[in-house]
């Protein structure tokens, strides 16, 4: 490996460490989570679609800002608050599904009883979550993040409804490009390719080197994960990393959709 490749690899590792540090910041102390849940419960506009303020963007943002200000007492950043609510809702749904599925177990010892300290505190969400039957650990993870994406979509719909009620949205005309005879289909495909797909090629000379970097990153995450012995902290970190991956995939879809709308 030459000096340039070594420098690029080191730069990638440093950035990954920074991102991992940011993910670890999402692991909150118990007192902060319980206080946040209490504030969440007292503000139905954050979870009850029938609440008259649920579709009011300003009301929801005011509550989230209030929660964020209160969390500063625990040295917690403002940013993760909304993600933490969605994460806890997904975890609650997952635990509830496991408990309901085990109710028909022949052996009483096989009945699953959620033991997380925040589970009973979230019982106010029982009427507002959708529980699906789990088939495997991977499917339960998919269920959790499907619920996360549904919650995100419902929230965005509520915000859009609020905006449309306050002021009309102007219709944006698409640009119509005159076809150029010399423009080939190959060039056109390059133009509309989502920009996120271009990023890996900036730091790799060929496919092999890119695969080596991916493998190195996977090994790094694996080795760091093995150093975390607390099961609850470990599970929460895995969920947080997976959440970040789903967020990245969602952004990729947004880029692709934006490119299709533009061209």
C-alpha positions as CSV (number, residue, x, y, z in Angstrom):
1,X,0.0,0.0,0.0
2,X,1.6,3.3,-1.1
3,X,1.6,6.5,1.0
4,X,-1.4,8.0,-0.7
5,X,-3.5,4.9,-0.1
6,X,-2.3,4.8,3.5
7,X,-3.2,8.4,4.1
8,X,-6.7,7.9,2.6
9,X,-7.3,4.8,4.7
10,X,-6.2,6.6,7.8
11,X,-8.5,9.5,7.0
12,X,-11.4,7.1,6.6
13,X,-10.7,5.4,9.9
14,X,-10.5,8.8,11.7
15,X,-13.9,9.8,10.3
16,X,-15.4,6.5,11.2
17,X,-14.2,6.9,14.8
18,X,-15.8,10.4,14.9
19,X,-19.1,8.9,13.6
20,X,-18.9,6.1,16.2
21,X,-18.3,8.6,18.9
22,X,-21.4,10.5,17.8
23,X,-23.4,7.3,17.9
24,X,-22.2,6.6,21.4
25,X,-23.6,10.0,22.4
26,X,-27.1,8.6,21.8
27,X,-26.7,6.3,24.8
28,X,-28.5,8.4,27.5
29,X,-28.5,8.0,31.3
30,X,-31.6,6.3,32.8
31,X,-32.7,9.5,34.6
32,X,-32.7,11.5,31.3
33,X,-34.7,8.8,29.5
34,X,-37.4,8.6,32.2
35,X,-37.8,12.3,32.4
36,X,-38.0,12.5,28.6
37,X,-40.7,9.8,28.6
38,X,-42.7,11.7,31.2
39,X,-42.7,14.8,29.1
40,X,-43.5,12.7,26.0
41,X,-46.5,11.2,27.8
42,X,-47.8,14.6,28.9
43,X,-47.8,15.9,25.3
44,X,-50.2,13.9,23.1
45,X,-49.4,15.9,20.1
46,X,-46.2,13.8,19.7
47,X,-48.0,10.4,19.5
48,X,-51.8,10.7,19.2
49,X,-53.1,11.4,15.7
50,X,-56.5,12.4,17.1
51,X,-55.0,15.2,19.2
52,X,-55.9,18.6,17.7
53,X,-52.3,19.7,17.8
54,X,-50.8,16.6,16.2
55,X,-50.9,18.1,12.8
56,X,-49.5,21.5,13.9
57,X,-45.8,21.6,13.1
58,X,-45.2,24.6,15.4
59,X,-46.8,22.9,18.4
60,X,-44.8,19.7,17.9
61,X,-41.6,21.7,17.5
62,X,-42.3,23.7,20.6
63,X,-42.6,20.5,22.7
64,X,-39.5,19.0,21.2
65,X,-37.6,22.2,21.9
66,X,-38.8,22.1,25.5
67,X,-37.6,18.5,25.8
68,X,-34.3,19.4,24.3
69,X,-33.8,22.3,26.7
70,X,-34.6,20.0,29.7
71,X,-32.1,17.4,28.4
72,X,-29.3,19.9,28.6
73,X,-29.2,19.3,32.3
74,X,-27.8,15.9,31.5
75,X,-25.2,17.3,29.0
76,X,-27.2,15.8,26.1
77,X,-27.1,17.5,22.6
78,X,-30.3,18.9,21.2
79,X,-30.1,16.9,18.0
80,X,-30.8,13.3,19.0
81,X,-34.1,14.0,20.8
82,X,-36.5,13.2,17.9
83,X,-34.4,10.1,17.0
84,X,-34.5,8.9,20.6
85,X,-38.3,9.1,20.7
86,X,-38.6,7.1,17.5
87,X,-36.0,4.6,18.8
88,X,-37.9,4.1,22.1
89,X,-41.2,3.7,20.2
90,X,-39.6,1.0,17.9
91,X,-38.0,-0.8,20.9
92,X,-41.4,-0.7,22.8
93,X,-43.1,-2.2,19.7
94,X,-40.5,-4.9,19.4
95,X,-40.7,-5.9,23.1
96,X,-44.5,-5.9,23.0
97,X,-44.5,-8.2,20.0
98,X,-42.2,-10.7,21.7
99,X,-44.3,-10.7,24.8
100,X,-47.6,-11.3,22.9
101,X,-46.1,-14.0,20.7
102,X,-44.9,-15.9,23.8
103,X,-48.3,-15.9,25.5
104,X,-49.3,-19.2,23.9
105,X,-46.1,-21.0,25.1
106,X,-46.6,-24.4,26.6
107,X,-43.9,-24.0,29.1
108,X,-44.5,-21.0,31.5
109,X,-40.8,-20.4,31.5
110,X,-40.9,-19.6,27.8
111,X,-43.2,-16.7,28.3
112,X,-41.3,-13.5,27.6
113,X,-41.6,-10.7,30.1
114,X,-40.0,-7.4,29.1
115,X,-37.6,-6.3,31.8
116,X,-36.3,-3.0,30.5
117,X,-36.9,-0.2,32.9
118,X,-38.7,2.0,30.4
119,X,-41.2,-0.6,29.1
120,X,-44.0,0.1,31.6
121,X,-43.4,3.8,31.3
122,X,-44.3,3.6,27.6
123,X,-47.7,1.9,28.1
124,X,-49.4,5.1,26.9
125,X,-48.3,4.1,23.4
126,X,-50.3,0.8,23.4
127,X,-53.2,2.3,21.3
128,X,-50.8,3.9,18.8
129,X,-48.3,1.2,17.8
130,X,-48.7,-1.6,15.2
131,X,-47.4,-5.0,16.4
132,X,-46.5,-7.5,13.7
133,X,-45.7,-11.2,14.2
134,X,-42.0,-11.9,14.5
135,X,-40.3,-14.8,12.7
136,X,-36.6,-14.2,13.4
137,X,-34.3,-11.7,15.0
138,X,-33.6,-10.2,11.6
139,X,-37.3,-9.9,10.9
140,X,-37.8,-8.2,14.2
141,X,-35.1,-5.7,13.4
142,X,-36.9,-5.1,10.0
143,X,-40.1,-4.7,11.9
144,X,-38.6,-2.1,14.2
145,X,-37.2,0.0,11.4
146,X,-40.3,-0.4,9.3
147,X,-42.2,1.1,12.2
148,X,-39.5,3.8,12.4
149,X,-40.0,4.7,8.7
150,X,-43.8,4.7,9.1
151,X,-43.5,7.1,12.1
152,X,-41.2,9.3,10.1
153,X,-43.6,9.3,7.2
154,X,-46.6,10.1,9.4
155,X,-44.6,12.9,11.0
156,X,-43.6,14.4,7.6
157,X,-47.3,14.1,6.5
158,X,-48.4,16.0,9.6
159,X,-45.8,18.7,8.9
160,X,-46.8,19.0,5.2
161,X,-50.5,19.2,6.2
162,X,-49.6,22.0,8.6
163,X,-47.7,23.9,6.0
164,X,-50.5,23.6,3.4
165,X,-53.0,24.8,5.9
166,X,-51.0,28.0,6.6
167,X,-49.9,28.9,3.1
168,X,-50.5,27.3,-0.4
169,X,-47.5,25.6,-2.0
170,X,-46.7,26.9,-5.4
171,X,-46.5,24.3,-8.2
172,X,-43.0,24.0,-9.5
173,X,-42.7,23.5,-13.2
174,X,-40.4,20.8,-14.5
175,X,-37.6,21.8,-16.8
176,X,-38.0,20.5,-20.3
177,X,-34.7,19.9,-22.1
178,X,-34.5,19.9,-25.8
179,X,-33.0,16.5,-26.9
180,X,-29.5,16.7,-28.4
181,X,-28.7,14.3,-31.2
182,X,-25.1,13.8,-30.1
183,X,-26.1,12.8,-26.5
184,X,-25.9,9.1,-26.0
185,X,-27.9,7.0,-23.5
186,X,-24.7,6.1,-21.7
187,X,-23.9,9.7,-20.9
188,X,-27.5,10.3,-19.8
189,X,-27.3,7.4,-17.3
190,X,-24.2,8.9,-15.9
191,X,-25.9,12.3,-15.4
192,X,-28.9,10.9,-13.5
193,X,-26.9,8.5,-11.3
194,X,-27.4,9.4,-7.7
195,X,-24.5,11.3,-6.3
196,X,-24.2,9.0,-3.3
197,X,-23.0,6.2,-5.7
198,X,-20.1,8.3,-6.8
199,X,-18.5,8.7,-3.3
200,X,-16.9,5.2,-3.0
201,X,-15.0,5.8,-6.3
202,X,-13.3,8.9,-4.9
203,X,-11.4,7.0,-2.3
204,X,-10.7,3.8,-4.3
205,X,-8.6,3.0,-7.3
206,X,-10.4,-0.2,-8.2
207,X,-13.1,-2.5,-6.9
208,X,-10.7,-4.7,-4.9
209,X,-9.3,-1.8,-2.8
210,X,-12.9,-0.7,-2.1
211,X,-13.8,-4.1,-0.9
212,X,-10.7,-4.2,1.3
213,X,-11.7,-0.9,3.0
214,X,-15.3,-2.3,3.6
215,X,-13.8,-5.4,5.1
216,X,-11.5,-3.4,7.3
217,X,-14.3,-1.2,8.5
218,X,-16.4,-4.3,9.3
219,X,-13.6,-5.9,11.3
220,X,-13.1,-2.6,13.1
221,X,-16.7,-2.4,14.2
222,X,-16.7,-6.1,15.2
223,X,-13.6,-5.7,17.3
224,X,-15.0,-2.5,19.0
225,X,-18.3,-4.2,19.6
226,X,-16.6,-7.1,21.4
227,X,-15.2,-4.7,23.9
228,X,-18.7,-3.7,25.1
229,X,-19.6,-6.3,27.7
230,X,-22.8,-4.7,29.1
231,X,-25.6,-6.4,27.2
232,X,-28.1,-3.5,27.4
233,X,-25.5,-1.0,26.2
234,X,-24.4,-3.4,23.4
235,X,-28.0,-4.0,22.2
236,X,-28.6,-0.2,22.2
237,X,-25.4,0.4,20.2
238,X,-26.3,-2.2,17.6
239,X,-29.8,-0.6,17.2
240,X,-28.2,2.8,16.9
241,X,-25.8,1.8,14.2
242,X,-28.6,0.0,12.3
243,X,-30.7,3.2,12.7
244,X,-27.9,5.2,11.1
245,X,-27.7,2.7,8.2
246,X,-31.4,3.0,7.6
247,X,-31.1,6.8,7.7
248,X,-28.4,6.6,5.1
249,X,-30.5,4.4,2.8
250,X,-33.4,6.8,3.2
251,X,-31.2,9.7,2.2
252,X,-30.0,7.7,-0.8
253,X,-33.6,7.2,-1.9
254,X,-34.3,10.9,-1.5
255,X,-31.3,11.8,-3.7
256,X,-32.5,9.4,-6.4
257,X,-36.0,10.7,-6.2
258,X,-34.8,14.3,-6.4
259,X,-32.7,13.4,-9.5
260,X,-35.7,11.8,-11.2
261,X,-37.9,14.8,-10.5
262,X,-35.3,17.3,-11.8
263,X,-34.6,15.5,-15.0
